[in-house]
Amino acid sequence: MVGREGSEAGAAAHPLAASGGRGGPGGPYPATAERERRAALAALLARTPADEAADAAALEAAKAVDASRREAAAAAEAVAAAEAAAAAGPGGPAGAPPAFAAVPPPGVPSLFDAAVRPARPPPGAHLRSRSAKAAAAAQVAAAGGGRAGQALAGALVELGIPPTPAGPATPSRDAVGAWLALRSETLDVLALRRTLAARAAATAAEARAAAAAAAAGEGGGGGGGAQKKGGGGRAGSGGSKR
């Protein structure tokens, strides 16, 4: 800069020297910053294709890690939503029929358990139809066994729905989920009917016992009065003999 301007006074008046840089407004020329800039430029010019390929590979790896984290977060959200829907009941909090996606979100199992919740099977190949039959058998067993299965079949016939113990004809994920949900809801209704019937029978028995006790009390009181009346008659007959 001095050589360009011809003297130090001319270089001092140059905008770069007057700007101050790191030395502050009006301070000396930032020689350190210039050295750092030149070192960075030299490093950039000295880069080889191998260095550029390594940087590109590092960027791709970082993108893959970010994508996997996003997929894991989405899968966790989907699992949480499925568990919340299962906990709210097959009909959901608003009473609407459940919706089972034919293709589950990433990370959500394709099979269901007896409670119609996404179930993760052990590693290996699994037939959805066989898994559906096992879940249906577990539903009947939890509801009481053979009698519950017979009652379920009868209730489905009353509704105009074939029992189909072997599962839906097309065991897709949405069909199997709806089939298991229907069986679960029907078993719940049958259990509620049995509970109401037992309560009604207990109430009727208590009413009959109370009525019998009241009738016995009234009968005992009437017999005592008759005995008193009979005693009074005997006393009157004795007075007449006298």
C-alpha positions in Angstrom: 0.0 0.0 0.0 2.9 2.3 0.8 4.5 1.5 -2.6 1.2 2.1 -4.4 0.6 5.4 -2.7 4.2 6.5 -2.8 4.6 7.4 0.9 3.4 6.4 4.3 1.3 9.6 4.5 -0.5 8.7 1.4 -1.0 5.1 2.6 -2.4 6.5 6.0 -5.0 8.3 4.1 -6.1 5.2 2.2 -9.7 4.0 3.2 -8.4 0.5 4.3 -5.9 2.1 6.7 -8.4 4.7 7.8 -11.2 2.1 8.5 -9.3 0.7 11.4 -10.6 -2.9 11.1 -9.9 -4.7 14.3 -8.0 -1.8 15.7 -11.2 0.3 15.8 -12.3 3.3 13.8 -9.3 5.3 12.7 -6.8 2.7 14.1 -3.9 1.0 12.3 -4.3 -1.3 9.4 -5.4 -4.8 10.7 -2.3 -6.8 9.6 -3.4 -9.9 11.6 -6.7 -10.0 9.8 -4.8 -9.8 6.5 -2.6 -12.7 7.5 -5.5 -14.8 8.5 -7.3 -14.0 5.2 -4.2 -15.0 3.2 -3.8 -18.2 5.2 -7.4 -19.2 4.6 -7.1 -18.4 0.9 -4.0 -20.5 0.6 -5.7 -23.4 2.4 -8.7 -23.1 0.0 -6.4 -23.1 -3.1 -4.4 -26.0 -1.7 -7.5 -28.2 -1.5 -7.5 -31.4 -3.6 -10.4 -33.4 -5.1 -10.0 -35.9 -2.3 -10.6 -33.2 0.2 -13.7 -32.1 -1.6 -14.9 -35.6 -1.8 -14.4 -36.1 1.9 -16.3 -33.0 2.7 -19.2 -34.1 0.4 -19.3 -37.5 2.1 -19.4 -35.8 5.5 -22.3 -33.6 4.4 -24.2 -36.7 3.1 -23.6 -38.5 6.4 -24.9 -35.5 8.3 -28.0 -35.4 6.1 -28.6 -39.1 6.6 -28.3 -38.7 10.4 -30.7 -35.8 10.3 -33.2 -37.8 8.2 -33.0 -40.8 10.5 -33.6 -38.6 13.5 -36.7 -37.1 11.8 -38.0 -40.6 10.9 -37.5 -41.8 14.5 -39.3 -38.8 15.9 -42.2 -39.3 13.5 -42.4 -43.0 14.4 -42.4 -42.2 18.1 -45.2 -39.7 17.6 -47.2 -42.2 15.5 -46.7 -44.9 18.2 -47.8 -42.5 20.9 -50.9 -41.5 18.9 -51.8 -45.2 18.3 -51.4 -46.0 22.0 -53.5 -43.0 23.0 -56.2 -44.0 20.5 -56.1 -47.6 21.9 -56.3 -46.3 25.4 -59.3 -44.1 24.5 -61.2 -47.2 23.3 -62.0 -48.7 19.9 -64.5 -46.0 19.2 -62.2 -43.1 20.2 -63.0 -40.2 22.5 -65.6 -38.8 20.1 -67.3 -42.2 19.5 -66.3 -42.3 15.9 -65.3 -45.7 14.4 -61.5 -46.3 14.4 -59.4 -45.9 11.3 -56.7 -48.4 10.6 -54.3 -47.4 7.9 -53.6 -50.1 5.4 -49.9 -49.0 5.4 -48.7 -48.0 8.9 -46.4 -45.0 9.4 -42.7 -45.8 9.7 -41.9 -47.6 12.9 -45.5 -48.7 13.6 -46.0 -52.5 13.6 -48.4 -53.9 11.0 -50.0 -56.4 13.3 -52.4 -56.0 16.2 -52.8 -57.6 19.6 -56.0 -58.6 21.4 -56.6 -55.0 22.6 -56.4 -53.8 19.0 -53.1 -52.1 19.6 -50.1 -52.2 17.3 -48.1 -55.3 18.3 -44.4 -55.8 17.5 -43.9 -59.6 16.9 -40.5 -61.3 17.4 -38.1 -61.2 14.5 -39.1 -63.4 11.5 -41.9 -63.7 9.0 -45.5 -63.6 10.3 -48.8 -64.1 8.5 -51.3 -61.4 9.3 -54.2 -63.9 9.1 -52.6 -66.2 11.6 -51.8 -63.3 13.9 -55.4 -62.1 13.6 -56.7 -65.6 14.6 -54.4 -65.6 17.6 -55.6 -62.2 18.7 -59.2 -63.2 18.3 -58.7 -66.3 20.4 -57.0 -64.2 23.1 -60.0 -61.9 23.1 -62.4 -64.8 23.6 -60.2 -66.3 26.3 -60.1 -63.0 28.2 -63.9 -62.7 28.0 -64.5 -66.1 29.5 -63.7 -68.8 27.1 -66.1 -71.0 25.1 -69.4 -69.5 26.3 -68.2 -66.1 25.5 -67.2 -67.3 22.0 -70.7 -68.8 21.4 -72.3 -65.6 22.7 -70.1 -63.5 20.4 -71.1 -65.6 17.4 -74.8 -65.3 18.2 -74.5 -61.6 18.7 -72.8 -61.2 15.3 -75.5 -63.2 13.6 -78.1 -61.0 15.2 -76.3 -58.0 13.8 -76.3 -59.6 10.3 -72.5 -60.1 10.3 -71.0 -63.5 9.6 -68.9 -64.7 12.6 -65.9 -65.5 10.3 -63.8 -67.1 13.1 -60.9 -67.5 10.6 -60.6 -63.8 10.1 -61.5 -61.5 7.2 -61.4 -62.9 3.7 -58.8 -60.3 2.7 -56.4 -60.0 5.7 -55.2 -56.5 5.0 -54.1 -54.3 7.9 -57.2 -52.1 7.9 -59.5 -55.1 7.5 -57.9 -57.0 10.3 -57.9 -54.0 12.6 -61.6 -53.3 12.0 -62.5 -57.0 12.4 -60.7 -57.2 15.8 -62.2 -53.9 16.9 -65.7 -55.2 16.1 -65.2 -58.4 18.1 -63.8 -56.4 21.0 -66.7 -54.0 21.1 -69.2 -56.9 20.8 -67.6 -58.7 23.7 -67.7 -55.5 25.8 -71.4 -55.2 25.1 -72.1 -58.8 26.0 -70.1 -58.4 29.2 -72.1 -55.3 30.0 -75.4 -57.2 29.4 -74.3 -59.9 31.8 -73.4 -57.4 34.4 -76.7 -55.6 34.1 -78.6 -59.0 34.3 -76.7 -60.0 37.4 -77.5 -56.7 39.0 -81.2 -57.0 38.1 -81.3 -60.5 39.5 -79.7 -59.4 42.7 -82.1 -56.5 43.1 -85.1 -58.8 42.5 -83.8 -61.3 45.1 -83.4 -58.5 47.6 -86.9 -57.2 46.9 -88.4 -60.7 47.3 -86.5 -61.2 50.6 -87.7 -57.9 51.9 -91.3 -58.7 50.9 -91.1 -62.1 52.6 -89.7 -60.6 55.8 -92.4 -57.9 55.8 -95.1 -60.6 55.3 -93.7 -62.7 58.1 -93.7 -59.7 60.5 -97.3 -58.9 59.7 -98.3 -62.6 60.2 -96.6 -62.8 63.6 -98.3 -59.6 64.8 -101.7 -60.9 63.8 -101.3 -64.2 65.6 -100.4 -62.4 68.9 -103.6 -60.3 68.6 -105.7 -63.4 68.1 -104.2 -65.1 71.2 -105.1 -62.0 73.3 -108.6 -62.1 72.0 -109.0 -65.8 72.9 -107.7 -65.2 76.4 -110.2 -62.5 76.9 -113.0 -64.8 75.9 -111.9 -67.4 78.4 -111.9 -64.9 81.1 -115.4 -63.8 80.2 -116.7 -67.3 80.3 -115.2 -67.9 83.7 -117.0 -64.8 85.0 -120.3 -66.0 83.8 -119.9 -69.3 85.6 -119.3 -67.5 88.8 
